[in-house]
């Protein structure tokens, strides 16, 4: 197959692999391997997208099993690698699939076994029937149904809920940024939900919150303090972006290095959750040359 013919199946493979793994680098490796296997496959393939979905899912299950020990030993909270580009199959599907990319859902999926995670995503996100799911994960159809059922129960409590109005969320984040940069603790607290939680992921490599920060006052103080501390290390820029389909920010140094990525869950007009990824290994794919 030509490179252009392989690109669409590779994107499909990345879409499933990223949701399975929460890692951009690992998902790219899986997608590349799936595309290579498709290219080398002898004989016709009636549905390349379905073919690479099977391969990518099975490869991702293997990667997850090997990653369990690493994640259990991870220093501090584990958050997915931030993704700034939607890996959905096309622009028309982006709004529908945005919540299936959210860091809230990917963190909730960490509670599942690799097989449960695969079955859940294939059913709830990619709309495969149980017979096809059973074939992909190499289980009986009743077993596939049980995997999906157990996964849905585990995920239910952590399933994200977001305000749907993008414009309102963007305006809220503009006020949030102004309050943080201006050190306005009172104004910042007013923008935070009463049960707001801040999570930090430094992976033990850089300074980050190793336990979640709870409550408007504590979260506001943490954000203002870290902003003041960051300024001692030089000039930084803050760029509004979509992180995993939700409102977010990329903070960059003058050399284009991604210093941190923040994502926000906005519920009932307030910031309910803040996730800050600072682990350099999770931000390497976002570094760019300075303007």
C-alpha positions as CSV (number, residue, x, y, z in Angstrom):
1,X,0.0,0.0,0.0
2,X,1.2,3.6,-0.7
3,X,2.0,5.9,2.2
4,X,-1.2,8.0,1.7
5,X,-3.3,4.8,1.7
6,X,-1.8,3.8,5.0
7,X,-2.3,7.1,6.7
8,X,-6.0,6.8,7.4
9,X,-5.7,3.3,9.0
10,X,-2.7,4.6,11.0
11,X,-4.8,7.4,12.4
12,X,-7.5,4.9,13.3
13,X,-4.9,2.8,15.1
14,X,-3.6,5.8,17.0
15,X,-7.1,6.8,18.1
16,X,-7.6,3.4,19.8
17,X,-4.1,3.1,21.1
18,X,-4.0,6.5,22.7
19,X,-7.2,5.9,24.5
20,X,-5.9,2.5,25.6
21,X,-2.5,3.8,26.8
22,X,-2.8,7.5,27.6
23,X,0.7,7.9,26.1
24,X,1.3,9.7,22.8
25,X,4.7,8.1,22.3
26,X,3.5,4.6,22.9
27,X,0.3,5.1,20.9
28,X,2.5,6.3,17.9
29,X,4.6,3.2,18.2
30,X,1.5,1.0,18.2
31,X,0.0,2.8,15.3
32,X,3.2,2.6,13.3
33,X,3.5,-1.1,14.0
34,X,-0.2,-1.7,13.0
35,X,0.3,0.2,9.7
36,X,3.5,-1.7,8.9
37,X,1.7,-5.0,9.5
38,X,-1.1,-3.9,7.3
39,X,1.4,-3.0,4.6
40,X,3.1,-6.4,4.8
41,X,-0.1,-8.4,4.9
42,X,-0.4,-10.8,2.1
43,X,-3.8,-10.9,0.4
44,X,-6.7,-8.4,0.3
45,X,-8.0,-6.6,3.3
46,X,-11.6,-5.7,2.9
47,X,-11.7,-3.2,5.7
48,X,-8.3,-1.7,6.6
49,X,-9.7,0.4,9.5
50,X,-11.2,-2.7,11.2
51,X,-8.0,-4.7,10.5
52,X,-5.7,-2.2,12.2
53,X,-8.2,-1.7,15.1
54,X,-7.8,-5.4,15.9
55,X,-4.0,-5.2,15.7
56,X,-3.7,-1.9,17.6
57,X,-6.0,-3.2,20.4
58,X,-4.1,-6.4,20.8
59,X,-0.8,-4.5,20.8
60,X,-2.1,-2.0,23.3
61,X,-3.2,-4.8,25.7
62,X,0.3,-6.2,25.6
63,X,1.8,-2.7,26.3
64,X,-0.6,-2.1,29.2
65,X,0.3,-5.4,30.8
66,X,4.0,-4.5,30.7
67,X,3.3,-1.0,31.9
68,X,1.5,-2.0,35.1
69,X,4.6,-2.3,37.2
70,X,6.0,1.0,36.0
71,X,2.7,2.8,36.8
72,X,2.5,1.2,40.2
73,X,5.9,2.6,41.0
74,X,5.2,6.0,39.5
75,X,6.0,9.0,41.8
76,X,2.9,11.0,42.6
77,X,-0.3,11.0,40.6
78,X,-0.2,9.6,37.1
79,X,-1.9,11.7,34.4
80,X,-2.1,10.9,30.6
81,X,0.2,12.6,28.2
82,X,-1.6,15.7,27.0
83,X,-2.9,15.5,23.5
84,X,-3.5,18.8,21.6
85,X,-4.8,17.3,18.4
86,X,-7.9,15.2,18.3
87,X,-7.2,11.8,16.8
88,X,-10.8,11.1,15.8
89,X,-11.5,9.8,12.3
90,X,-12.5,13.2,11.0
91,X,-13.7,16.7,11.8
92,X,-17.4,15.7,11.8
93,X,-16.7,13.3,14.7
94,X,-14.6,15.6,16.8
95,X,-17.4,17.0,19.0
96,X,-18.9,13.6,19.5
97,X,-15.6,12.0,20.5
98,X,-14.2,14.9,22.5
99,X,-15.3,13.6,25.9
100,X,-13.8,10.2,25.1
101,X,-10.4,11.9,25.0
102,X,-10.7,13.8,28.2
103,X,-8.1,13.2,30.9
104,X,-10.9,12.6,33.4
105,X,-12.1,9.6,31.4
106,X,-8.6,8.3,30.7
107,X,-7.7,8.5,34.4
108,X,-10.9,6.6,35.2
109,X,-10.0,3.9,32.7
110,X,-6.8,3.3,34.7
111,X,-9.0,1.4,37.2
112,X,-9.7,-1.3,34.6
113,X,-7.8,-4.3,33.5
114,X,-6.3,-4.2,30.0
115,X,-9.1,-6.4,28.6
116,X,-11.8,-4.4,30.3
117,X,-10.3,-1.2,29.0
118,X,-10.2,-2.6,25.5
119,X,-13.8,-4.0,25.6
120,X,-15.1,-0.7,27.1
121,X,-13.5,1.5,24.4
122,X,-14.5,-0.8,21.5
123,X,-18.1,-0.8,22.7
124,X,-18.7,2.6,24.2
125,X,-16.4,4.7,21.9
126,X,-16.1,2.9,18.7
127,X,-19.5,1.2,18.7
128,X,-18.4,-2.4,17.9
129,X,-20.9,-5.2,18.5
130,X,-20.1,-7.8,21.1
131,X,-19.4,-10.5,18.6
132,X,-16.6,-8.4,17.0
133,X,-15.3,-7.3,20.5
134,X,-15.1,-11.0,21.5
135,X,-13.1,-11.7,18.3
136,X,-10.7,-8.8,18.9
137,X,-9.9,-9.6,22.6
138,X,-10.0,-13.4,22.0
139,X,-12.8,-14.2,24.4
140,X,-16.3,-15.6,24.1
141,X,-19.2,-13.2,23.4
142,X,-20.7,-13.7,26.9
143,X,-17.2,-13.0,28.3
144,X,-17.0,-9.8,26.2
145,X,-20.4,-8.7,27.5
146,X,-19.2,-9.2,31.1
147,X,-16.0,-7.3,30.4
148,X,-18.0,-4.3,29.2
149,X,-20.5,-4.5,32.0
150,X,-17.7,-4.6,34.7
151,X,-15.9,-1.7,33.0
152,X,-19.0,0.5,32.9
153,X,-19.6,-0.1,36.6
154,X,-16.0,0.9,37.4
155,X,-16.0,3.9,35.2
156,X,-19.5,5.2,36.1
157,X,-18.3,7.2,39.2
158,X,-15.4,8.8,37.3
159,X,-17.2,9.5,34.1
160,X,-16.7,13.2,33.3
161,X,-19.4,15.8,33.2
162,X,-18.6,19.1,31.4
163,X,-20.4,22.4,30.6
164,X,-21.1,22.2,26.9
165,X,-20.8,25.9,26.1
166,X,-17.2,26.3,24.7
167,X,-17.4,30.1,24.5
168,X,-18.5,30.4,28.1
169,X,-15.7,28.0,29.2
170,X,-13.2,30.1,27.2
171,X,-14.4,33.3,28.9
172,X,-14.1,31.7,32.3
173,X,-10.5,30.5,31.6
174,X,-9.6,34.1,30.5
175,X,-10.7,35.4,33.9
176,X,-9.0,32.5,35.6
177,X,-5.7,33.3,33.8
178,X,-5.9,37.0,34.6
179,X,-6.5,36.2,38.3
180,X,-3.6,33.8,38.5
181,X,-1.2,36.1,36.7
182,X,-2.4,39.1,38.8
183,X,-2.1,37.2,42.1
184,X,-5.8,37.9,42.8
185,X,-6.6,35.2,45.3
186,X,-10.1,36.4,46.1
187,X,-11.0,36.7,42.4
188,X,-9.5,33.3,41.7
189,X,-11.4,31.6,44.5
190,X,-14.7,32.9,43.0
191,X,-14.0,31.0,39.8
192,X,-13.4,27.7,41.5
193,X,-16.0,25.1,42.5
194,X,-16.5,24.5,46.2
195,X,-15.0,21.0,45.8
196,X,-12.3,21.9,43.3
197,X,-9.3,19.5,43.1
198,X,-5.9,20.1,41.6
199,X,-3.7,17.2,40.4
200,X,-0.1,17.5,39.5
201,X,2.1,15.0,37.6
202,X,5.8,15.6,37.8
203,X,6.8,11.9,37.7
204,X,9.4,12.5,40.4
205,X,11.4,14.4,37.8
206,X,10.4,18.0,38.6
207,X,8.6,19.8,41.3
208,X,4.8,19.1,41.3
209,X,2.0,18.5,43.7
210,X,2.5,14.9,44.9
211,X,-0.9,14.8,46.5
212,X,-4.1,16.4,45.3
213,X,-4.9,19.9,46.5
214,X,-8.5,20.4,47.6
215,X,-10.7,23.4,48.1
216,X,-10.8,26.9,46.5
217,X,-8.5,28.6,49.1
218,X,-5.8,26.0,48.9
219,X,-5.9,25.7,45.1
220,X,-5.8,29.4,44.6
221,X,-2.8,29.8,46.9
222,X,-1.0,26.9,45.1
223,X,-1.6,28.4,41.7
224,X,-0.5,31.9,42.7
225,X,2.6,30.7,44.6
226,X,3.8,28.5,41.7
227,X,3.3,31.3,39.2
228,X,5.4,33.7,41.3
229,X,8.1,31.0,41.7
230,X,8.1,30.3,38.0
231,X,8.8,33.9,37.1
232,X,12.1,33.7,39.0
233,X,13.3,31.3,36.3
234,X,12.7,33.6,33.3
235,X,10.0,34.6,30.8
236,X,7.2,32.2,30.1
237,X,4.2,32.4,27.7
238,X,0.8,30.9,28.3
239,X,-1.1,29.7,25.3
240,X,-4.8,28.8,25.4
241,X,-5.4,25.4,23.7
242,X,-7.7,22.3,23.8
243,X,-6.1,19.6,25.9
244,X,-7.7,16.2,25.1
245,X,-10.7,18.0,23.8
246,X,-11.2,20.2,26.9
247,X,-10.1,23.8,27.7
248,X,-6.4,24.0,28.6
249,X,-3.2,25.9,28.5
250,X,0.4,25.3,27.5
251,X,3.1,27.2,29.4
252,X,6.3,27.5,27.4
253,X,9.8,28.8,28.1
254,X,11.5,31.3,25.8
255,X,13.2,28.4,24.0
256,X,9.8,26.8,23.1
257,X,10.1,24.1,25.7
258,X,6.8,23.0,27.1
259,X,7.1,23.7,30.9
260,X,3.6,22.6,31.9
261,X,0.2,21.7,30.4
262,X,-2.9,22.5,32.3
263,X,-6.4,21.1,31.6
264,X,-9.6,22.1,33.2
265,X,-13.0,20.5,33.8
266,X,-15.6,23.2,34.0
267,X,-18.9,22.3,35.6
268,X,-21.8,24.6,36.4
269,X,-19.8,27.7,35.4
270,X,-16.9,27.0,37.8
271,X,-13.5,25.2,37.5
272,X,-14.1,21.9,39.1
273,X,-10.8,20.1,38.3
274,X,-7.3,21.2,37.3
275,X,-4.7,18.8,36.0
276,X,-1.1,20.0,35.6
277,X,1.3,17.8,33.7
278,X,4.9,18.7,34.3
279,X,6.8,15.5,33.7
280,X,9.2,16.4,30.9
281,X,8.9,13.0,29.3
282,X,5.2,13.6,28.8
283,X,5.7,17.0,27.3
284,X,8.6,16.3,24.9
285,X,6.2,16.0,21.9
286,X,4.9,19.5,22.5
287,X,8.2,21.3,22.4
288,X,8.7,23.6,19.4
289,X,11.2,26.0,18.1
290,X,11.0,29.5,19.5
291,X,9.3,32.1,17.3
